[in-house]
Amino acid sequence: MYLRYFGFDSYPFAVTPDPAFLYLSESHREALAHLLYGAGEHGGFVALTGEVGTGKTTLIRAVVDNDTSDLDIALCWNPHLGTTEFLGTICDELGVDYDPERDTTLKALVDRLNAHLLQAHAANRRTVLIIDEAQNLSRDVLEQLRLLTNLETHKEKLLRVILVGQPELGDLLMRHDLRQLAQRITARFTLRPLGLAETRAYVQHRLERANGPQHLFSRPAMFMLRALTRGVPRLINMVCERALMGAYAHGRSHIGPWTVARAAAETLPARPRMGRPGRRWRLLVPTGAVAASVLGAGLIWLPEIPPTNAAEDTSDRGTETAPTGHSASEQNQSPTTSADAQTARDAEDAAAPQSAAGKASDKASDEADAENTAKDAGKDAGQPDSPKGQQTRTQAAQPDKAKPESEASNKTQAKASRDRSSAPKPQRSPQDLPVGDADINQLLRLWGVFGAQVRAGCGELHVGDLRCLADHGDLKVLERYNRPALLMLDRDGQSQTVLLSAVNDKTVTLVGSQGTRDVARSRLLKSWTGRFEVVWRSDSGVRLIQPGSVGNAVVWLRKRLLQIDGQNPHSQLGKLSPVYDNALGERLRAFQKSHGLEADGLAGPRTQMMLNGAVLSPGSPSLRSDAQTSEK
């Protein structure tokens, strides 16, 4: 359903235990090592436990699919068997020659099995018995399993046993009547769920294995996914599968936390409840969990986003306006007691929260009120009984000889207020370049990379599949790349760096220490040295695709060229060839020539970047909108 929409070759989050999609976290890698140890030359009895859905069966299949020529494996998937049926299952799995009609006793089956194991040992072959869902084995079967471990030579065990099950298996082996079996277990390991970083790597690994974009899920979405699934891979697959379907149904190219939360509500099983809570609590509990997860995601994300210059300007204007408003209110007040003044200030503070639009519209009226009040104060300075006078309680207590100084001060303040209100406000010209202090981390944020500061240079940048290219050229080259870039400027002999985030026909959008500005293209060209650094995604996985190359990178190149030609790669008959042939070389050289590149047929970083820029990919920032790109 959504395969073509996102460009997948297969379903990335199928719940079947496919070893091709196995992601080895630290815990899974250690669990696999225990399984391989149990199947090795010195293996004996190994127990692997883990919660439901943590990937135990997938690890078993990975061991089975391991191409080991001298290993015979017997798998028991159904432990709900009697002792005789259990032995018969082992014989069937190993291909033991026995008669099901005559060999119906335990002794007959054990003798047949022992003979087969001796023959395998003589042929230098190892035999391993793997039992899944072992927590469901009965006591009699476990005791018979212990007796089977007695089949041995003087130096080696003839049968190696691996028990795999849920945590209840550990409780079962701790029973007093099974202590003989527990003592024979030489290695134990408990498989743990995935952490937050491992959940992110797990999702990206499965997206990559399906040949799709690896950054469909945002960082807050990953946090939400880990919180709701608790890092259990099976639950992660269920939620991600549903989230992809939801994103496809709503035409979205990215998956955010709310999509994950809704997918979890539609797929995850309800957690057990104590008693019979009311409908209100059934709604409040999941809502509170989702709110807590979103708050945590915000706390992780927000500290990494620096405040914009617009916010700083707003706060500065508020600081400058506040004294004017207070002086006007104080000038209009008659002498009051200190308690009245405090009450007035409390009321004024209570009424302070307003909308941004209200503050902007009231600014001019506040300044006009301040000017009129100052004028009235100048006229009424000599009238001690006037309610509009500038007399305060301190001035009333002073001798009459201090009044001239007060009047002169009031006139000076009124004149300064009139000068401030009548003076033209400084307007920042849209043609001015912002002061440049941008770095590679601001560029990476546009790609959804947040966290630790990256200190590597452009040539050494390796963040996932992101790479950096230092190049030179003009705006036309950048428009063909269609990716944000860091521009190196020369302003009065000083080198500065600004971030180019958008381009249109007349202006460009630059980001510097003074915020974001739209600057005329001609103004930028006066200070730009032509050098720039641009981050790009290596979707092909290799740095160079050339004649003679074979593999997925060539298939990617064919798909991209078909998309540029307006064709659907999935509608082609048969699979695309993974071999770089002459026809592909001619098509690539034609693309390079049309985009001002050297037509050498080599798909290096510049060619791959322009291939990516020609067809926008989900999760990749661009200089032009989709509509502008299609017009070009």
C-alpha positions as CSV (number, residue, x, y, z in Angstrom):
1,M,0.0,0.0,0.0
2,Y,2.6,2.5,1.1
3,L,5.6,0.8,-0.6
4,R,5.7,3.0,-3.7
5,Y,4.8,6.2,-1.7
6,F,7.9,5.9,0.4
7,G,10.0,4.0,-2.1
8,F,10.4,0.7,-0.2
9,D,11.3,-2.5,-1.8
10,S,9.7,-4.5,0.9
11,Y,7.7,-4.0,4.1
12,P,10.3,-2.7,6.7
13,F,8.3,-3.6,9.8
14,A,6.8,-7.0,9.1
15,V,6.3,-8.9,12.4
16,T,7.6,-12.2,11.0
17,P,11.1,-13.1,12.4
18,D,13.1,-12.5,9.2
19,P,16.9,-12.8,9.9
20,A,17.5,-10.4,7.0
21,F,16.2,-7.5,9.2
22,L,18.0,-8.6,12.3
23,Y,19.4,-5.6,14.2
24,L,22.2,-6.5,16.7
25,S,22.0,-4.2,19.6
26,E,24.5,-4.7,22.4
27,S,22.2,-7.1,24.2
28,H,21.2,-9.0,21.0
29,R,24.8,-9.3,20.0
30,E,25.7,-10.9,23.3
31,A,22.6,-13.2,23.1
32,L,23.7,-14.3,19.6
33,A,27.2,-15.0,21.0
34,H,25.6,-17.3,23.7
35,L,23.7,-19.2,21.1
36,L,26.7,-19.7,18.9
37,Y,28.7,-20.8,21.9
38,G,26.0,-23.4,22.7
39,A,26.3,-24.7,19.1
40,G,30.1,-24.7,19.2
41,E,32.6,-27.4,19.9
42,H,32.6,-26.8,23.6
43,G,28.9,-26.0,24.0
44,G,26.8,-27.9,26.4
45,F,23.6,-26.6,27.9
46,V,22.6,-22.9,27.3
47,A,19.5,-21.0,28.5
48,L,18.4,-17.8,26.8
49,T,15.5,-15.8,28.3
50,G,13.7,-12.6,27.3
51,E,10.4,-10.9,27.4
52,V,7.7,-11.5,24.8
53,G,8.7,-9.8,21.5
54,T,12.3,-9.0,22.2
55,G,13.6,-11.0,19.2
56,K,14.5,-14.5,20.6
57,T,13.0,-16.4,17.6
58,T,14.7,-14.1,15.1
59,L,18.0,-14.9,16.8
60,I,17.3,-18.6,16.6
61,R,16.6,-18.3,12.8
62,A,19.8,-16.3,12.4
63,V,21.7,-19.3,14.0
64,V,19.8,-21.8,11.8
65,D,20.5,-19.7,8.6
66,N,24.2,-19.5,9.6
67,D,26.0,-21.4,6.8
68,T,27.8,-24.0,9.0
69,S,28.4,-27.2,7.0
70,D,29.3,-29.4,10.0
71,L,26.3,-28.6,12.1
72,D,23.0,-30.5,12.4
73,I,20.2,-28.5,14.1
74,A,16.9,-29.9,15.5
75,L,14.3,-27.3,16.2
76,C,11.4,-27.9,18.5
77,W,8.8,-25.1,18.2
78,N,6.0,-26.9,20.1
79,P,7.0,-27.8,23.6
80,H,3.5,-29.0,24.6
81,L,4.4,-32.6,24.1
82,G,4.6,-35.8,26.1
83,T,7.9,-37.5,26.6
84,T,7.5,-40.0,23.8
85,E,6.3,-37.3,21.4
86,F,9.2,-35.1,22.4
87,L,11.8,-37.7,21.5
88,G,9.9,-38.5,18.3
89,T,10.1,-34.9,17.3
90,I,13.9,-34.8,17.9
91,C,14.3,-37.9,15.7
92,D,12.2,-36.5,12.9
93,E,14.2,-33.2,12.9
94,L,17.6,-35.0,12.8
95,G,16.4,-37.6,10.2
96,V,17.0,-40.5,12.6
97,D,16.1,-43.9,11.0
98,Y,13.4,-45.4,13.2
99,D,10.0,-47.2,12.7
100,P,7.2,-45.1,14.2
101,E,5.0,-48.2,14.5
102,R,7.6,-50.5,16.3
103,D,9.8,-48.0,18.1
104,T,7.2,-46.6,20.4
105,T,9.0,-46.9,23.8
106,L,11.4,-44.4,25.3
107,K,14.2,-47.0,25.3
108,A,13.8,-47.7,21.6
109,L,13.8,-44.0,20.6
110,V,16.8,-43.2,22.9
111,D,18.7,-46.1,21.4
112,R,18.0,-45.0,17.8
113,L,18.9,-41.4,18.7
114,N,22.2,-42.4,20.4
115,A,23.2,-44.5,17.4
116,H,22.6,-41.5,15.1
117,L,24.5,-39.2,17.4
118,L,27.5,-41.5,17.4
119,Q,27.5,-41.7,13.6
120,A,27.4,-37.9,13.4
121,H,30.3,-37.6,15.8
122,A,32.3,-40.1,13.9
123,A,31.7,-37.9,10.8
124,N,33.0,-34.8,12.7
125,R,29.5,-33.3,12.8
126,R,27.9,-31.5,15.8
127,T,24.3,-31.9,16.8
128,V,22.3,-29.1,18.5
129,L,18.8,-29.2,19.9
130,I,17.1,-25.8,20.1
131,I,13.8,-25.6,22.0
132,D,11.7,-22.4,21.7
133,E,9.0,-21.5,24.2
134,A,10.9,-23.7,26.7
135,Q,9.0,-22.3,29.6
136,N,6.1,-24.5,28.6
137,L,8.0,-27.8,28.9
138,S,6.6,-30.2,31.5
139,R,8.7,-31.6,34.3
140,D,8.8,-35.1,32.8
141,V,10.1,-33.7,29.5
142,L,12.8,-31.6,31.3
143,E,13.9,-34.7,33.2
144,Q,14.2,-36.6,29.9
145,L,16.1,-33.7,28.4
146,R,18.6,-34.0,31.3
147,L,19.0,-37.7,30.6
148,L,19.7,-36.9,26.9
149,T,22.7,-34.8,28.0
150,N,24.3,-38.0,29.4
151,L,24.8,-39.1,25.8
152,E,28.5,-38.3,25.5
153,T,31.9,-39.5,24.8
154,H,34.9,-39.2,27.1
155,K,35.6,-35.7,25.7
156,E,32.5,-34.3,24.1
157,K,28.8,-34.1,24.5
158,L,27.0,-35.8,21.6
159,L,23.9,-33.5,21.9
160,R,24.1,-29.8,22.7
161,V,20.9,-28.2,24.1
162,I,19.7,-24.6,23.9
163,L,16.6,-23.6,25.8
164,V,15.0,-20.4,24.7
165,G,12.0,-19.0,26.5
166,Q,10.3,-16.2,28.5
167,P,11.4,-15.1,32.0
168,E,9.2,-17.9,33.4
169,L,11.8,-20.3,32.2
170,G,14.2,-19.0,34.8
171,D,11.6,-19.4,37.5
172,L,11.0,-23.0,36.3
173,L,14.7,-23.9,36.4
174,M,14.9,-22.6,40.0
175,R,12.6,-25.4,41.3
176,H,14.1,-27.7,43.8
177,D,13.2,-30.8,42.0
178,L,14.9,-29.6,38.8
179,R,18.2,-28.6,40.5
180,Q,20.1,-31.4,38.7
181,L,19.1,-29.9,35.3
182,A,19.8,-26.4,36.5
183,Q,23.4,-27.4,37.5
184,R,24.1,-28.6,33.9
185,I,23.4,-25.2,32.3
186,T,26.8,-23.8,31.5
187,A,25.7,-20.4,30.1
188,R,22.7,-18.2,30.9
189,F,21.7,-14.8,29.4
190,T,18.6,-12.5,29.6
191,L,17.8,-10.5,26.4
192,R,16.9,-6.9,27.2
193,P,14.6,-4.5,25.4
194,L,16.1,-1.6,23.3
195,G,17.0,1.8,24.8
196,L,16.2,5.1,23.2
197,A,19.3,5.3,21.0
198,E,19.0,1.6,20.1
199,T,15.3,2.2,19.2
200,R,16.3,5.0,16.8
201,A,19.1,2.8,15.3
202,Y,16.7,-0.2,15.0
203,V,14.1,1.8,13.1
204,Q,16.7,3.3,10.8
205,H,18.2,-0.1,10.2
206,R,15.0,-1.7,9.1
207,L,14.2,1.3,6.9
208,E,17.6,0.9,5.2
209,R,17.1,-2.8,4.8
210,A,13.9,-2.1,2.9
211,N,15.8,0.4,0.6
212,G,13.8,3.3,1.9
213,P,14.6,6.7,3.4
214,Q,16.1,6.3,6.9
215,H,14.8,9.6,8.4
216,L,11.0,9.3,8.2
217,F,10.6,9.4,12.0
218,S,11.4,12.7,13.8
219,R,13.4,12.8,17.0
220,P,10.3,13.4,19.2
221,A,8.6,10.6,17.3
222,M,11.4,8.2,18.3
223,F,11.1,9.4,21.9
224,M,7.4,8.7,21.9
225,L,7.9,5.3,20.2
226,R,10.4,4.2,22.9
227,A,8.1,5.4,25.7
228,L,5.0,3.6,24.4
229,T,6.6,0.4,23.3
230,R,9.2,0.2,26.1
231,G,11.8,-0.8,23.5
232,V,10.2,-4.2,22.6
233,P,11.0,-4.8,18.9
234,R,7.7,-6.6,18.1
235,L,5.7,-3.7,19.5
236,I,8.0,-1.2,17.7
237,N,7.3,-3.0,14.4
238,M,3.5,-2.9,15.0
239,V,3.4,0.8,15.8
240,C,5.8,1.8,13.0
241,E,3.8,-0.3,10.5
242,R,0.6,1.5,11.5
243,A,2.3,4.9,11.6
244,L,3.5,4.5,8.0
245,M,0.0,3.6,6.9
246,G,-1.3,6.7,8.7
247,A,1.3,8.9,7.1
248,Y,0.5,7.5,3.6
249,A,-3.3,8.0,4.2
250,H,-2.8,11.6,5.1
251,G,-0.2,12.4,2.4
252,R,2.6,13.2,4.9
253,S,6.3,12.7,4.2
254,H,7.4,12.7,7.8
255,I,6.1,10.9,10.9
256,G,5.8,13.0,14.1
257,P,5.0,12.1,17.7
258,W,1.3,12.4,17.4
259,T,1.1,10.0,14.5
260,V,3.1,7.5,16.6
261,A,0.8,8.1,19.6
262,R,-2.3,7.4,17.5
263,A,-0.7,4.4,15.9
264,A,0.1,3.0,19.3
265,A,-3.4,3.6,20.5
266,E,-4.7,1.6,17.5
267,T,-2.3,-1.3,17.7
268,L,-0.9,-1.9,21.2
269,P,-2.8,-4.2,23.5
270,A,-4.5,-2.6,26.5
271,R,-2.6,-2.9,29.7
272,P,-4.2,-4.8,32.6
273,R,-6.3,-2.7,35.0
274,M,-7.0,-3.2,38.7
275,G,-10.7,-3.4,39.5
276,R,-13.2,-1.6,37.3
277,P,-12.1,2.0,36.9
278,G,-14.6,4.5,35.6
279,R,-14.6,5.9,32.1
280,R,-12.9,9.1,33.2
281,W,-9.8,7.2,34.5
282,R,-9.7,5.1,31.3
283,L,-9.3,8.3,29.4
284,L,-7.0,10.2,31.8
285,V,-4.4,7.5,32.1
286,P,-3.4,7.1,28.4
287,T,-3.8,10.9,27.9
288,G,-1.4,11.6,30.8
289,A,1.1,9.1,29.5
290,V,1.1,10.7,26.0
291,A,1.4,14.2,27.5
292,A,4.3,13.1,29.7
293,S,6.1,11.6,26.6
294,V,5.5,14.8,24.5
295,L,6.8,17.0,27.4
296,G,9.9,14.8,27.7
297,A,10.4,15.1,23.9
298,G,10.1,18.8,24.1
299,L,12.6,19.0,27.0
300,I,15.1,17.0,24.9
301,W,14.5,19.0,21.7
302,L,14.0,22.6,22.9
303,P,17.3,23.3,24.6
304,E,19.0,22.6,21.2
305,I,17.2,25.3,19.3
306,P,18.7,28.8,19.9
307,P,16.3,31.7,20.3
308,T,15.7,33.7,17.1
309,N,16.5,37.3,16.7
310,A,12.8,38.1,16.3
311,A,12.2,36.9,19.9
312,E,15.1,39.1,21.1
313,D,13.8,42.1,19.3
314,T,10.3,41.6,20.8
315,S,11.8,41.4,24.3
316,D,13.8,44.5,23.7
317,R,10.8,46.5,22.6
318,G,8.9,45.3,25.6
319,T,11.7,46.6,27.9
320,E,11.8,50.0,26.2
321,T,8.0,50.4,26.2
322,A,7.4,49.5,29.8
323,P,9.0,52.6,31.4
324,T,7.0,54.9,29.2
325,G,3.8,53.2,30.2
326,H,4.7,53.4,33.9
327,S,5.7,57.0,33.7
328,A,2.4,57.9,32.1
329,S,0.4,56.1,34.7
330,E,2.5,57.7,37.5
331,Q,2.1,61.2,36.1
332,N,-1.7,60.7,36.0
333,Q,-1.9,59.5,39.6
334,S,-2.6,61.9,42.5
335,P,-0.6,61.4,45.7
336,T,-1.6,58.2,47.3
337,T,-0.4,56.0,50.2
338,S,2.2,53.3,49.6
339,A,-0.4,50.6,50.0
340,D,-2.5,52.2,47.3
341,A,0.5,52.3,45.0
342,Q,1.3,48.7,45.6
343,T,-2.3,47.8,44.9
344,A,-2.2,49.7,41.6
345,R,1.0,47.9,40.6
346,D,-0.5,44.5,41.4
347,A,-3.6,45.3,39.3
348,E,-1.3,46.5,36.5
349,D,0.7,43.3,36.7
350,A,-2.4,41.2,36.6
351,A,-3.5,42.9,33.4
352,A,-0.1,42.6,31.8
353,P,-0.6,39.4,29.7
354,Q,-1.9,40.5,26.3
355,S,-1.7,39.2,22.8
356,A,1.2,40.3,20.6
357,A,-1.2,42.1,18.3
358,G,-2.7,44.0,21.2
359,K,0.7,45.1,22.4
360,A,1.7,46.3,18.9
361,S,-1.6,48.3,18.5
362,D,-1.4,49.9,21.9
363,K,2.3,51.0,21.5
364,A,1.5,54.2,19.6
365,S,-1.4,55.2,21.9
366,D,0.9,54.6,24.9
367,E,3.5,57.0,23.5
368,A,0.8,59.6,22.6
369,D,-0.6,59.4,26.1
370,A,2.9,59.8,27.5
371,E,3.5,62.9,25.4
372,N,0.1,64.5,26.3
373,T,0.7,63.8,30.0
374,A,4.1,65.3,29.8
375,K,2.6,68.5,28.2
376,D,0.0,68.7,31.0
377,A,2.7,68.2,33.6
378,G,4.6,71.1,32.1
379,K,1.6,73.4,32.3
380,D,0.4,72.4,35.7
381,A,3.8,72.2,37.4
382,G,3.2,75.5,39.2
383,Q,-0.2,74.4,40.5
384,P,0.3,72.4,43.7
385,D,-3.4,71.4,43.9
386,S,-3.7,70.1,40.3
387,P,-4.3,66.3,40.1
388,K,-2.1,66.3,37.0
389,G,1.0,67.9,38.6
390,Q,4.3,66.2,38.9
391,Q,4.4,66.6,42.7
392,T,5.1,63.5,44.6
393,R,5.1,62.9,48.3
394,T,8.8,63.6,48.5
395,Q,8.5,66.8,46.6
396,A,5.6,68.0,48.9
397,A,7.8,67.5,51.9
398,Q,10.6,69.7,50.4
399,P,11.0,73.5,51.0
400,D,9.5,75.9,48.3
401,K,13.0,76.7,47.1
402,A,13.3,73.3,45.6
403,K,10.3,73.8,43.3
404,P,12.1,75.6,40.5
405,E,14.5,72.7,40.1
406,S,11.6,70.3,40.0
407,E,9.8,72.4,37.4
408,A,12.9,72.6,35.2
409,S,13.4,68.8,35.5
410,N,9.8,68.2,34.5
411,K,10.1,70.4,31.5
412,T,13.3,68.6,30.4
413,Q,11.6,65.2,30.8
414,A,8.6,66.4,28.8
415,K,10.8,67.7,26.0
416,A,12.7,64.4,25.9
417,S,9.5,62.5,25.8
418,R,8.3,64.6,22.9
419,D,11.6,64.1,21.1
420,R,11.4,60.4,21.5
421,S,7.8,60.2,20.3
422,S,8.3,62.4,17.3
423,A,11.7,61.0,16.2
424,P,11.5,58.5,13.3
425,K,11.9,54.9,14.3
426,P,15.1,53.3,12.8
427,Q,14.1,51.0,10.0
428,R,16.4,48.0,9.1
429,S,16.9,47.9,5.4
430,P,16.0,44.6,3.8
431,Q,19.1,44.9,1.6
432,D,21.5,44.7,4.6
433,L,23.4,41.5,5.0
434,P,23.2,39.9,8.4
435,V,26.3,39.5,10.5
436,G,27.7,36.1,9.8
437,D,28.5,33.5,12.5
438,A,26.8,30.4,11.1
439,D,28.4,27.0,11.4
440,I,27.9,23.4,10.3
441,N,25.6,22.6,13.2
442,Q,23.0,25.1,12.1
443,L,23.1,23.4,8.7
444,L,22.7,20.0,10.2
445,R,19.6,21.1,12.2
446,L,17.8,21.7,8.8
447,W,18.4,17.9,8.2
448,G,16.9,17.0,11.6
449,V,20.2,16.4,13.3
450,F,20.2,17.7,16.9
451,G,22.3,16.9,19.9
452,A,26.0,17.2,20.5
453,Q,28.0,19.9,18.7
454,V,29.7,18.7,15.6
455,R,33.3,19.9,15.5
456,A,34.5,18.1,12.4
457,G,35.3,20.0,9.3
458,C,33.3,19.7,6.1
459,G,35.6,17.1,4.6
460,E,35.5,14.9,7.7
461,L,31.7,15.1,8.3
462,H,30.1,11.7,8.7
463,V,26.7,11.9,10.5
464,G,24.8,8.8,9.5
465,D,24.4,9.0,5.7
466,L,25.0,12.8,5.7
467,R,28.2,14.1,4.0
468,C,29.5,17.6,3.4
469,L,31.0,19.1,0.2
470,A,33.1,22.2,0.0
471,D,32.7,23.8,-3.4
472,H,32.6,27.1,-5.3
473,G,30.4,28.6,-7.9
474,D,27.4,30.9,-8.3
475,L,23.8,30.9,-7.3
476,K,22.8,28.9,-10.3
477,V,25.0,26.0,-9.1
478,L,23.4,26.2,-5.6
479,E,20.0,26.2,-7.2
480,R,20.8,23.1,-9.1
481,Y,22.1,21.5,-5.9
482,N,18.8,22.7,-4.3
483,R,20.2,22.3,-0.8
484,P,20.8,24.9,2.0
485,A,24.4,25.9,2.2
486,L,27.0,27.9,4.3
487,L,28.2,30.9,2.3
488,M,31.6,32.5,2.9
489,L,31.4,36.4,2.7
490,D,34.1,39.0,2.5
491,R,32.9,42.2,4.3
492,D,35.4,45.0,4.5
493,G,38.3,42.5,4.6
494,Q,36.6,40.3,7.3
495,S,35.6,36.8,6.6
496,Q,32.0,35.9,7.7
497,T,29.8,32.9,7.2
498,V,26.0,33.0,6.7
499,L,23.4,30.3,6.2
500,L,21.5,30.3,2.9
501,S,18.1,28.7,3.6
502,A,15.9,29.7,0.6
503,V,16.2,31.2,-2.9
504,N,13.7,32.8,-5.2
505,D,13.9,34.8,-8.4
506,K,14.7,38.2,-6.7
507,T,15.9,37.6,-3.2
508,V,17.6,35.0,-1.0
509,T,17.0,34.2,2.6
510,L,20.1,34.4,4.9
511,V,20.5,33.5,8.5
512,G,23.1,35.1,10.7
513,S,23.6,36.2,14.3
514,Q,21.0,38.9,13.8
515,G,18.3,36.5,12.7
516,T,16.8,35.8,9.3
517,R,16.7,38.4,6.5
518,D,15.6,38.5,2.9
519,V,18.4,40.0,0.8
520,A,18.5,41.0,-2.8
521,R,20.5,38.6,-4.9
522,S,22.6,41.5,-6.3
523,R,23.5,42.6,-2.8
524,L,24.7,39.1,-1.8
525,L,26.9,38.8,-4.9
526,K,28.8,42.0,-3.9
527,S,30.1,40.3,-0.7
528,W,30.0,36.6,-1.5
529,T,33.4,35.0,-2.4
530,G,31.7,32.2,-4.3
531,R,32.8,29.6,-1.8
532,F,30.3,27.5,0.0
533,E,29.7,24.3,2.0
534,V,26.7,22.1,1.4
535,V,25.4,19.0,3.3
536,W,23.9,16.2,1.2
537,R,22.6,12.7,1.8
538,S,24.5,9.8,0.3
539,D,21.4,7.8,-0.7
540,S,23.5,5.5,-2.9
541,G,25.7,4.5,0.0
542,V,28.9,5.0,-2.0
543,R,31.0,8.1,-2.9
544,L,31.5,7.2,-6.6
545,I,29.5,5.2,-9.2
546,Q,31.4,4.6,-12.3
547,P,31.4,2.3,-15.4
548,G,31.8,-1.3,-14.2
549,S,30.1,-0.7,-10.8
550,V,27.7,-3.4,-9.7
551,G,25.2,-3.4,-6.8
552,N,22.5,-1.4,-5.1
553,A,24.2,1.9,-5.9
554,V,23.7,1.3,-9.6
555,V,20.0,0.4,-9.0
556,W,19.6,3.7,-7.1
557,L,21.2,5.6,-10.0
558,R,18.8,4.0,-12.5
559,K,15.8,4.8,-10.3
560,R,16.8,8.4,-9.8
561,L,17.3,9.0,-13.6
562,L,13.9,7.4,-14.3
563,Q,12.2,9.7,-11.7
564,I,13.9,12.7,-13.3
565,D,12.5,11.6,-16.7
566,G,9.0,11.5,-15.1
567,Q,8.8,7.7,-15.1
568,N,7.8,5.4,-12.2
569,P,10.7,3.0,-11.4
570,H,8.2,0.5,-10.0
571,S,6.2,0.3,-13.2
572,Q,9.2,-1.1,-15.2
573,L,9.0,-4.7,-16.4
574,G,11.3,-6.8,-14.3
575,K,14.0,-5.7,-11.8
576,L,16.3,-2.9,-12.7
577,S,19.8,-4.1,-13.6
578,P,22.5,-3.6,-10.9
579,V,25.2,-3.3,-13.6
580,Y,26.6,0.0,-14.9
581,D,26.3,-0.5,-18.7
582,N,26.8,1.8,-21.7
583,A,23.1,2.9,-21.9
584,L,23.2,4.1,-18.3
585,G,26.5,5.9,-18.9
586,E,25.0,7.8,-21.9
587,R,21.9,8.8,-19.9
588,L,24.1,10.0,-17.0
589,R,26.3,12.0,-19.2
590,A,23.3,13.7,-20.8
591,F,22.1,14.7,-17.3
592,Q,25.5,16.0,-16.4
593,K,25.7,18.1,-19.5
594,S,22.3,19.6,-18.9
595,H,23.2,20.6,-15.4
596,G,26.6,22.2,-16.2
597,L,28.7,19.4,-14.9
598,E,31.6,17.7,-16.7
599,A,30.0,14.9,-18.8
600,D,32.4,12.2,-17.7
601,G,29.8,9.5,-16.7
602,L,31.1,9.4,-13.1
603,A,28.5,9.9,-10.4
604,G,30.6,11.6,-7.7
605,P,29.4,13.8,-4.9
606,R,28.4,16.8,-7.1
607,T,26.5,14.6,-9.6
608,Q,24.7,12.7,-6.8
609,M,23.8,15.9,-5.1
610,M,22.2,17.3,-8.3
611,L,20.4,14.0,-8.8
612,N,19.0,14.3,-5.3
613,G,18.1,18.0,-5.8
614,A,16.3,17.2,-9.1
615,V,13.8,15.0,-7.3
616,L,13.0,16.0,-3.8
617,S,13.2,13.2,-1.2
618,P,11.2,13.1,2.0
619,G,13.2,14.5,4.9
620,S,15.6,16.5,2.8
621,P,15.6,20.4,3.0
622,S,15.6,22.3,-0.2
623,L,16.3,25.9,-1.3
624,R,13.1,26.1,-3.4
625,S,9.6,24.9,-2.7
626,D,8.1,22.0,-4.7
627,A,6.2,24.4,-6.9
628,Q,9.3,26.4,-7.7
629,T,11.3,23.3,-8.4
630,S,8.7,22.0,-10.8
631,E,8.6,25.3,-12.7
632,K,12.4,25.2,-13.0
